[in-house]
Amino acid sequence: MVQVNGDFSIYEVVGIGLYFVIIGYEFLLFGYFLLFRYRRSKRVYWLFMGSFFIFLVISRVGYLFYDYFFSKTDTVDQMAAWKFANAFGWVAVSMVSEILSILLFTSESKAHQVMKRVFPLVPIAIAVIIIFLPPSSVTNPAGPAWGILGSLPIAKIVFNIMILPAYIVLLPFMFFYLAAKSAGTLQRSFLFNGIGLLFYYAVRAAQPLLVPNPAEVTSFTAAALPVLLLILAILIITFANQYETLK
């Protein structure tokens, strides 16, 4: 059941307010890249960049309900919100994978053509798996066998703490590779895209460990710092894609 009885703490208000800043900013970026950049240039790079931000928006809305509006005892809504947020988060990863496929796999060789099609589909497959996870894997703690992670559900451990870090390394370093092979403003664009993605997903992966329950934080630092770091990461990605137009 949604809890809207007005008894949010000041720390919850700070967290919710900052997340709405992220949602609003990402939505503006979606409109900018899709309506201005893609509509004018017809480059699919901008189509996928705009899609990346709108799927981040959808994912973040799901996390807002999961963290702040659904009771922890309402396991049905908690499970649905977590699946919704994570599935769309992985669809956003697929949009970045599409961008990298376009930039990296440019050869007409069979290997490049296969990778160009398969690479973006892996995050989509992960999203589908998340949707069909059994409820117990999303709501029940993993148990003492997982050590310090035992208080988290097994689904969070596998997808947010094990698989996501692999993409934290893979996607940014693919941008770094492109930067090493480029020059001038295009090189700087790739470099800052890599830095922004690395920063964004590193913060996202660390959040469940540093702030397991955002609705129960007891300091402004715990409520605001992770969100401010996410905003900084998005600003770096935005800067990277403004740099690209200078070439």
N, C-alpha and C positions, 0 to 999 in steps of 0.2 A: 504494500500500500504506500502511496506517495505521502511523504511527510511534509505538509505545508502549513504547520501550525504556528509559524512565525517565531520559533524559539531558537533560531540559528545563533550561534556564538559569533563574536566579533571576528574570530579567526576564520570561521566558515564564510562569513560575508566577504572578507578579504579574498579568500581563495576563489569563491564563486565569481566575484567581480573581476578578478584578473583573468579567469578563464573566459569570461565573456569578452574581454579585450582581445584575447587570442582568437576567439571565434569570429569576432567582427573584422579583425585585421586579415585573417585568412580568407574570409568571404570577399573582402575588397580585392585581395590579390587574385582570387579566382576570376572575378569580373574583369580585372585589368588585363590579365594574361589572355583570357578567352575573348573578350569583346574588343579589346584594343590591339593587342599583339597578334593573336591568331587571325582575327577577322581581316586585318590589314595585310598581313604577310602570307597567310595560309601555310605557314610552317608548322608541321605537326609537333615540333618541339614545344611550342607555346600551348598547343592543345593539351598535351600531356602535363605540362607544368601547371596550367590552370586546373586540370582535373585532379592533380596531386593535392592542391589546396582545398578543393571542395570536399574531397574524401576525408581529409584531415578534419574539416569542420564537422562532418557527419559523425566521425569517430569521436571527436571531443564532446559532442552533445551526448552521446551514449555514456561516456565516462562521467559527465556531470550528473546524470541520473544515478549512475552506479555509486558514485562517491558521496553524493549529498542528499538525494531525494528519495531513494529507496531504503526502507528499513533493512537492517542487517538480518533480521529474522524472516524477511520476505524472500526466501531463497529462489522462488520462481522468477520474480522480477529482477533480482540481483543477477541470476544466471542469464536471463534474456538481455539485460543491459550490457553485461560483460561480453557476451558473444557478439552483440551488435557492434559495440565499440571496437573490439579487436578485429572482427572480420573486415570492417571498412578501413581500419588502420592498415591492414595488409593489402587491401586494394590500393591504398595510397602508395605503399611500397612498390606495387606493380607498376604504377604510373612512372615512378623514378626509374624502374627497371626498363620500361619502354624507352625512355629518353636515352639511357645508356646503351641500349641495343641499337638505337639509331646512330649514335655517335661512334660506337666501337666496332660493330659488325658490319662493315661497309663492303667487304669483299663479296664477289659472286660465288665464292666457293661453297660447297655443300655444307661444310662445317659451320661457316658463318651464317648461312641461311637458316640452318637448324637452330643455332643458338639464338638468333634474332627472334625466332618464334617461341622457343621454349623458355628462355630466361624470364620473360615477363609473366609466364604462366605459373611459375613456381609459387609466388606469393598468392596468386588467385587460388591455387590448390590448397594452400595453408588456410586461407579464409574459409573455403568450403569445409575443410576438416573441422575447424573451430565451430562452425554452425551446428555440426552433427555430433559434437562431443557429448558424452553422457553427463547428466546434471551433477552427479557426485564429484566429477573431476573439476568442476568449476566452483562448487560451494564448500566442499569438505576439505579441511586441512590435510596436507600430505602426510603428516605424522612424524614422529621422532627419527625415523630412518633417514630423513632428509636433513638432519642436523638443524642449523640455524634457519633453514628455509622451511622447516616443518610446519610452521603456522600458516603458510600460504597453500592454496589449492594446487594440486598437481598440474592443472592446465596452465596456471600462471608461471609455474616453475619452468615448464617445458617451452612454452611459446614466448613468454616475456623475458625469461632469464637465460634460457639456453639457445633458442633459435634466433631471437631478435639480435643478440650480440654478434652473431655471425654476419648479419646484414649490416650492423653498425660498422664492421670492419670492411666488408666487401664493397658496398655501394660507394662510400666516400673515397676509398682507395682506387676505385675505378675512375673517379673524377680526378684524383691526383695523378693517375697514369696518363689521362688525357692532357692534363696540365703540363706534364713533363714532355709530352710530344708536341706541344703547341708553343706559341709565342705571342707576345703583346697582350692586348686586352682580352683576347680569347683565352689565353693561358690564365690570366687572373680570374676570369669568369669561372673556369673549371676549378681552380684552386679554392675560391671562396664557396662555390657550391659544395665541394667536398668537406670543407671546414664546417659549414653550416649544417650539413646533414649529419656529420660525425657528432657535432655538439648536440643537435636535437635528439637523435636517437640514443645517445649516451645518457642524457638526462632522463629520457623516457624509460630506459631500461633500469636506471638506478632508482626511480621513484618508488616502486613497490617495496624496495629494501629500506630506503631512507624515510619514507612516509607511507607506511602500510595502510593507514586509514586517514585520508585527508580531512574527514569530518570530525576527527577527534584530536586534532593538533592543539597544542596549548601555547604556541608562541607565534609571533608575526613572522619570524624567520622561517619556521617550518611551513607556514601557510603560503608565504609569498615567494620565497627563494626559488623553488622548482619552477614555478610559473614564470617568474622573471627571466630565468635562464632559457626557458622555451621561447619566450618572446625575443630574446637576444639572438637565439639560433635562427629564428624566422627572419629577423632583420638582416642577418648575414646572407641568407639565401636570397632575399630580395635584392640586396646590394650586388650579389654575384650576377643576377640576371639583368640588372641595370648596366653593369659593366660591359656585358656582352654587346650592347647597342653602340658602344663607343668605337668598335673596330671598323 
